[in-house]
Each structure stands twice: as structure tokens, then as C-alpha cells.
């Protein structure tokens, strides 16, 4: 197949998707505003430069450029990732078959901020042949909020390579000098690091052996750093910049507990990676997270915006190494059964081939 992906070239989800299909011998073209930051063998990149920095002002010139590229490339199928940006180009291309992937905010948040975004999101969903939703929660919202037929919307989470993300081989002793809590969601309002830090501070008051590592970047980093200082946590909190994907598995193996305190979510890949790595996870009960974490069975769920619940969850895991091990093992099992990368991508390839064949038969 000749495949055109319209997506963010900086996103690891885009890169993994493109690499998979290129590795399967397909011709892959990636059209993006945001250039790839590493070499992708077998993937041809087309970067849409624009004089306009504003997404709305740049949209029409980019749309015209994509139309020209599609005519030149003559793909068998087009797949856009994230509706309220790259997916918005689909209706103007007059091309089928087309697929769009809903990642989270493009369904759960952005359409609620603007009637125009909501209207055009529905237009995209009605135009494409298939919608992938990365969580059941997002799938439900696509169907109910935009009146899209159930048969057209498929749940396809981001899969995890369990050969890459695996538990540490040397189990931690039952009595550790320090317990390392880790989060790598980045410093954006949706991830509510303020609640995370306040909750950690409450736990730290009761157990000074705790350590916290916050990894990533984002507009709230300085604000979070100030809060850490104000709470007297500088000696026990480490900030780390985002690194290459190859280093991510090591981050999990160096941690004892993973935590995310987001106020809205799809299916966060970081949670699935942590689960595959055998870590006990603390997460807010939002979006698609409860589809993967059953409270007290495969992790611990807390309410968003509650430092007290965050502290209680951390302390319960710190005080009970057997619970940490049980939750981590159960989490790993969930990923092995339901979140294997190769299995999920084989389904996507099957969908691609079926749609291409359908339109091939219909064309003269």
C-alpha cells in the first residue's frame, strides 16, 4: 500500500505508527507541520512550512499544499491523527478511503470550547470511513456527542512493546531506604502537577524516605518548581528534561511507583508503559484510565484535584511492598492480554487493506 499519514512528526505515536507500516513493506508518506527529529527509514517526510504562525491563518495554505501532495503521491489510503488539527484537513481533500484517530482532547475538550470546532469535528467524523478511538470513553463520546454510527468507530488503544517495556529483573528488597515516585506527563495544566506535588508533600511529611522525579517539559514547569521550593521539597524532588524514546524504558525500571494526576485523559501511553514495566500505578479516575486500572486490583485510582487522596495512595504503597508487587504484576498481565503493540497494529493493517480493497472494487 501507499499510505499518507497526516500527523505530528514530533509525536512518538506518529513515529511508531509510521515505522510499523514502513517495516511491513508499505510506502509511507508523512505530511506534517512539525518535522521529525530523528531518521525514520522507509518514511518520506513532507513538512508544511508556513509564514503564518497562527494555526487558523496557516490552515488554508497548508490545505492547498496537502491537496497538491495527495495528487502527486496518489495514495491508497489517508490517515490523519488528532482531529482538531491534522484531521481538519480531511474534508477538503475529497479522497477516500480515509481514517482519523481521536486521541483525547480533540473529542473531550476542544469541541466544548468552540461551536465552530465542534461543528467541524463532526464534519470530519462524518467524512471519514473509519474512526479510531484510543479509549472506550473517547469512542463513547464520538458516538453520543457527534451522532456517529457505532459501526464506524473502533476502539484501538496505543499498544505497548512488551519486549521493550518490562519489569526490572532485580526485585526491590522489602525494606528499601528510599521509594522512588515517578511521573513523566509533562508540565501542562491538564496534568495538574500542582495536585501531584501537594499530595507528595503530604506523604513526604509522614515518610521522608520518599523521592519524586518529574520528567518532561511544558509551560507550567517554572510554576511547579516554585511550588516545590515553597513546600521545602527541593532536596527530595528531581526535575528531568524529556529525553529520547530509547531511554524511556530505563526511567520506569528505576522507579518504584508511577503516578499521574491528570484532570482529563484518553488512554495515556505513559500509564500503559508503566504497567507493562510492572510498576504499581496511581492515577486519577478520568477518561480511559479506569478501562486499564481497576482500583485495588491493577493499580490505585484517586479523584482529580485531591492531594489528600494522592498522599494516601502513595503511603499505602510505601507501607506495603507486597501490595506494590501484586499491583505491578497484575498491571503487567493486563498489558500482555490487551495492549500488545504488534497485535493492535496488525488489526490496523487489516483495516487499511480492507478499506483499500473496497474502494479499489468500486473504482472503474
C-alpha positions as CSV (number, residue, x, y, z in Angstrom):
1,X,0.0,0.0,0.0
2,X,0.9,3.6,-0.5
3,X,0.0,5.3,2.8
4,X,-0.3,9.0,3.6
5,X,-0.2,9.9,7.3
6,X,-1.2,13.5,8.3
7,X,0.1,13.9,11.8
8,X,2.5,15.5,14.2
9,X,6.1,14.4,13.3
10,X,7.3,15.1,16.9
11,X,4.9,12.7,18.4
12,X,6.2,9.3,19.4
13,X,2.8,7.8,18.5
14,X,3.1,9.1,14.9
15,X,6.7,7.9,14.6
16,X,5.8,4.4,15.9
17,X,2.8,4.2,13.5
18,X,4.9,5.2,10.5
19,X,7.7,2.9,11.4
20,X,5.4,-0.1,11.8
21,X,3.9,0.3,8.3
22,X,7.3,1.1,6.7
23,X,8.7,-2.0,8.4
24,X,5.8,-4.0,6.9
25,X,7.0,-3.0,3.4
26,X,4.4,-0.3,2.7
27,X,5.3,3.0,1.1
28,X,4.7,5.6,3.9
29,X,4.5,9.4,3.4
30,X,4.2,11.6,6.5
31,X,2.7,15.1,5.9
32,X,3.3,17.3,9.0
33,X,3.6,20.8,10.3
34,X,6.1,19.6,12.9
35,X,9.3,17.9,11.5
36,X,10.5,14.6,12.6
37,X,13.5,14.9,14.9
38,X,15.2,11.6,14.0
39,X,15.7,9.4,11.0
40,X,12.8,7.2,10.0
41,X,13.9,4.6,7.4
42,X,11.4,4.0,4.8
43,X,9.3,7.1,5.6
44,X,9.1,10.1,3.3
45,X,8.5,13.3,5.2
46,X,6.7,16.3,3.7
47,X,7.0,19.4,6.0
48,X,4.4,22.1,5.5
49,X,6.2,25.4,6.1
50,X,4.1,28.4,6.7
51,X,4.7,32.1,7.0
52,X,1.7,32.3,9.5
53,X,2.4,31.0,13.0
54,X,-1.3,31.0,13.9
55,X,-2.8,27.6,13.1
56,X,-6.0,29.2,11.7
57,X,-4.2,31.6,9.4
58,X,-1.9,28.9,8.2
59,X,-4.7,26.4,7.6
60,X,-5.7,27.3,4.1
61,X,-2.2,27.5,2.6
62,X,-1.4,24.1,4.3
63,X,-4.7,22.7,3.0
64,X,-3.7,23.7,-0.6
65,X,-0.3,22.2,-0.1
66,X,-1.7,18.9,1.2
67,X,-4.1,18.7,-1.8
68,X,-1.2,19.1,-4.2
69,X,0.8,16.5,-2.4
70,X,-2.0,14.0,-2.4
71,X,-2.4,14.4,-6.1
72,X,1.3,13.8,-6.6
73,X,1.6,10.9,-4.2
74,X,-1.6,9.1,-5.3
75,X,-2.0,7.2,-2.0
76,X,-4.2,4.1,-1.5
77,X,-5.3,5.4,1.9
78,X,-5.0,8.5,4.1
79,X,-4.9,8.5,7.9
80,X,-4.9,11.7,10.0
81,X,-4.1,11.6,13.7
82,X,-5.7,14.1,16.1
83,X,-8.9,15.5,14.7
84,X,-8.8,19.2,15.8
85,X,-5.6,19.8,13.9
86,X,-4.4,17.4,11.3
87,X,-7.8,15.7,10.9
88,X,-9.4,19.0,9.9
89,X,-7.7,18.7,6.5
90,X,-9.6,15.5,5.6
91,X,-12.9,17.0,4.4
92,X,-11.2,19.3,1.9
93,X,-9.2,16.5,0.2
94,X,-12.1,14.8,-1.4
95,X,-10.3,11.5,-1.0
96,X,-11.4,8.1,0.1
97,X,-10.7,5.8,1.9
98,X,-9.7,8.0,4.9
99,X,-9.3,7.3,8.6
100,X,-9.0,9.6,11.5
101,X,-7.7,8.9,15.0
102,X,-9.2,10.6,18.1
103,X,-6.6,10.9,20.8
104,X,-8.4,12.6,23.6
105,X,-8.6,16.4,23.8
106,X,-9.7,16.6,20.2
107,X,-13.0,14.9,21.4
108,X,-13.2,15.5,25.1
109,X,-12.1,19.2,25.5
110,X,-11.6,21.2,22.3
111,X,-15.1,20.8,20.8
112,X,-16.6,22.1,24.0
113,X,-14.6,25.3,23.8
114,X,-15.9,26.4,20.4
115,X,-19.1,25.7,18.3
116,X,-17.0,26.1,15.2
117,X,-14.6,23.4,16.4
118,X,-17.5,21.1,17.4
119,X,-19.2,21.6,14.0
120,X,-16.1,20.9,12.0
121,X,-15.1,17.9,14.2
122,X,-18.5,16.4,13.3
123,X,-17.9,17.1,9.7
124,X,-14.5,15.3,9.8
125,X,-16.1,12.3,11.6
126,X,-18.9,12.1,9.0
127,X,-16.4,12.3,6.1
128,X,-14.1,9.5,7.0
129,X,-14.6,5.8,6.6
130,X,-13.3,4.8,10.0
131,X,-12.6,6.5,13.3
132,X,-10.1,5.1,15.7
133,X,-10.6,6.0,19.4
134,X,-7.7,5.4,21.8
135,X,-10.1,4.6,24.7
136,X,-13.6,3.3,25.1
137,X,-14.5,6.5,26.8
138,X,-13.5,8.5,23.7
139,X,-15.3,6.1,21.5
140,X,-18.5,6.5,23.5
141,X,-18.2,10.3,23.2
142,X,-17.6,10.2,19.5
143,X,-20.8,8.1,19.1
144,X,-23.0,10.1,21.6
145,X,-21.8,13.6,21.2
146,X,-21.5,13.6,17.4
147,X,-24.1,11.0,16.4
148,X,-21.7,8.8,14.6
149,X,-22.8,5.2,13.9
150,X,-21.2,2.6,16.3
151,X,-20.1,0.5,13.4
152,X,-17.8,3.3,12.1
153,X,-15.9,3.9,15.4
154,X,-13.3,1.4,16.5
155,X,-11.6,1.2,19.8
156,X,-7.8,0.9,19.1
157,X,-5.6,1.9,22.0
158,X,-1.9,2.8,21.7
159,X,-0.2,-0.5,22.1
160,X,3.0,-1.3,24.1
161,X,6.1,-3.2,23.1
162,X,6.4,-5.6,26.0
163,X,9.9,-6.6,24.9
164,X,11.0,-3.0,25.4
165,X,8.9,-2.2,28.5
166,X,9.3,-5.0,31.0
167,X,9.8,-5.2,34.8
168,X,13.2,-4.8,36.4
169,X,15.0,-8.1,36.7
170,X,16.2,-7.4,40.2
171,X,13.2,-7.1,42.5
172,X,13.4,-4.4,45.2
173,X,14.0,-5.5,48.7
174,X,11.0,-5.5,51.0
175,X,12.7,-2.8,53.1
176,X,14.1,0.0,50.9
177,X,15.9,3.1,52.1
178,X,14.1,5.2,49.5
179,X,10.9,4.8,47.5
180,X,11.1,6.5,44.1
181,X,7.9,8.0,42.7
182,X,8.0,8.9,39.0
183,X,5.8,10.9,36.6
184,X,6.6,11.9,33.0
185,X,3.4,13.5,31.8
186,X,5.0,17.0,31.3
187,X,4.1,20.4,32.8
188,X,0.7,21.2,31.2
189,X,-2.4,22.3,33.1
190,X,-4.3,19.1,32.1
191,X,-1.8,17.0,34.0
192,X,-2.3,19.0,37.3
193,X,1.2,18.7,38.6
194,X,0.2,21.1,41.4
195,X,-2.0,18.4,42.9
196,X,0.7,15.8,42.5
197,X,3.3,17.9,44.3
198,X,1.0,18.9,47.1
199,X,0.0,15.2,47.6
200,X,3.6,14.1,47.5
201,X,4.4,16.8,50.1
202,X,1.8,15.4,52.5
203,X,3.1,11.9,52.0
204,X,6.7,13.1,52.5
205,X,5.8,14.7,55.8
206,X,5.0,11.2,57.1
207,X,7.8,9.3,55.2
208,X,11.0,11.3,54.5
209,X,12.4,8.3,52.5
210,X,10.2,9.3,49.6
211,X,11.7,10.7,46.4
212,X,9.9,12.2,43.4
213,X,11.1,12.6,39.8
214,X,9.2,14.8,37.4
215,X,10.2,14.5,33.8
216,X,9.1,16.4,30.8
217,X,8.6,20.0,29.6
218,X,5.8,22.4,29.3
219,X,4.5,26.0,30.2
220,X,3.9,25.2,33.9
221,X,7.4,24.0,34.7
222,X,8.5,27.2,36.4
223,X,5.3,27.3,38.5
224,X,5.7,23.7,39.6
225,X,9.4,24.3,40.5
226,X,8.3,27.3,42.6
227,X,5.7,25.2,44.5
228,X,8.4,22.5,45.1
229,X,10.6,25.2,46.7
230,X,7.8,26.8,48.7
231,X,6.9,23.4,50.2
232,X,10.5,22.7,51.1
233,X,10.8,19.8,48.7
234,X,13.9,20.7,46.8
235,X,16.1,18.0,48.5
236,X,13.7,15.2,47.5
237,X,12.3,16.3,44.1
238,X,14.3,15.9,40.8
239,X,13.3,17.6,37.5
240,X,14.4,15.9,34.3
241,X,14.1,17.1,30.8
242,X,12.4,14.9,28.2
243,X,14.9,12.5,26.5
244,X,14.9,10.2,23.5
245,X,12.4,7.3,23.4
246,X,15.1,4.8,23.8
247,X,15.8,6.0,27.3
248,X,12.1,5.8,28.5
249,X,12.1,2.1,29.5
250,X,15.0,2.7,31.9
251,X,13.0,5.5,33.6
252,X,10.4,3.0,34.6
253,X,12.8,0.4,35.7
254,X,14.5,3.0,38.0
255,X,11.2,3.8,39.7
256,X,9.1,2.1,42.3
257,X,5.7,3.9,41.8
258,X,4.3,5.7,38.8
259,X,1.8,8.5,39.2
260,X,-0.4,10.7,37.0
261,X,-2.9,13.3,38.3
262,X,-4.5,14.4,35.0
263,X,-7.9,16.1,35.0
264,X,-8.7,14.8,31.6
265,X,-7.3,11.9,29.6
266,X,-7.7,9.4,26.8
267,X,-5.6,6.3,27.2
268,X,-2.2,7.7,28.4
269,X,0.6,5.7,26.9
270,X,2.8,6.5,29.9
271,X,0.4,4.7,32.1
272,X,0.4,1.6,29.8
273,X,4.2,1.7,29.6
274,X,4.4,1.9,33.4
275,X,2.0,-1.0,33.7
276,X,4.0,-3.1,31.2
277,X,7.1,-2.3,33.3
278,X,5.5,-3.9,36.3
279,X,5.1,-0.7,38.3
280,X,2.2,-0.1,40.6
281,X,0.4,3.0,39.3
282,X,-1.5,5.8,41.0
283,X,-3.8,7.6,38.5
284,X,-6.9,9.8,38.5
285,X,-10.2,8.2,37.6
286,X,-10.7,10.1,34.4
287,X,-11.1,9.4,30.7
288,X,-9.9,6.0,29.6
289,X,-7.7,5.3,32.7
290,X,-10.3,3.1,34.5
291,X,-10.5,0.9,31.4
292,X,-7.0,-0.2,32.3
293,X,-6.7,0.3,36.1
294,X,-9.1,-1.4,38.4
295,X,-8.8,0.2,41.8
296,X,-7.0,-2.1,44.2
297,X,-6.5,-4.8,41.6
298,X,-4.3,-3.4,38.8
299,X,-3.4,0.0,40.4
300,X,-4.9,2.7,42.6
301,X,-7.4,5.3,41.4
302,X,-7.8,8.7,43.0
303,X,-10.2,11.6,42.4
304,X,-8.7,14.5,40.4
305,X,-7.7,17.6,42.3
306,X,-7.3,15.7,45.7
307,X,-3.8,16.0,47.2
308,X,-5.1,14.0,50.2
309,X,-6.0,11.0,48.1
310,X,-2.7,11.2,46.3
311,X,-0.9,11.2,49.7
312,X,-2.9,8.3,51.0
313,X,-2.3,6.2,47.8
314,X,1.5,6.9,47.9
315,X,1.7,5.9,51.6
316,X,-0.4,2.8,51.2
317,X,2.1,1.6,48.5
318,X,5.2,2.7,50.5
319,X,4.0,0.8,53.6
320,X,3.1,-2.4,51.8
321,X,5.7,-3.8,49.5
322,X,3.6,-6.9,48.9
323,X,0.8,-4.7,47.6
324,X,3.2,-2.9,45.3
325,X,4.3,-6.2,43.9
326,X,0.8,-7.6,43.5
327,X,-0.5,-4.5,41.7
328,X,2.6,-4.3,39.5
329,X,2.3,-8.0,38.4
330,X,-1.4,-7.6,37.7
331,X,-0.8,-4.5,35.7
332,X,1.7,-6.2,33.6
333,X,-0.8,-9.0,32.9
334,X,-3.4,-6.6,31.7
335,X,-1.0,-5.2,29.1
336,X,0.1,-8.6,27.9
337,X,-3.5,-9.7,27.4
338,X,-5.0,-6.5,25.9
339,X,-2.3,-4.0,25.0
340,X,0.3,-5.7,22.8
341,X,1.6,-3.4,20.2
342,X,2.0,-6.0,17.4
343,X,-1.5,-7.4,17.9
344,X,-3.2,-4.0,17.8
345,X,-1.2,-2.8,14.8
346,X,-1.9,-6.0,12.9
347,X,-5.6,-5.1,13.3
348,X,-4.9,-1.6,11.9
349,X,-3.2,-3.1,8.9
350,X,-6.1,-5.4,8.3
351,X,-8.5,-2.4,8.4
352,X,-6.3,-0.5,5.9
353,X,-6.2,-3.4,3.5
354,X,-10.0,-4.0,3.7
355,X,-10.8,-0.3,3.0
356,X,-8.3,-0.1,0.2
357,X,-9.8,-3.2,-1.4
358,X,-13.4,-1.9,-1.0
359,X,-12.6,1.3,-2.9
360,X,-10.5,-0.5,-5.4
361,X,-13.5,-2.6,-6.4
362,X,-15.8,0.4,-6.6
363,X,-13.5,2.4,-8.9
364,X,-13.7,1.9,-12.6
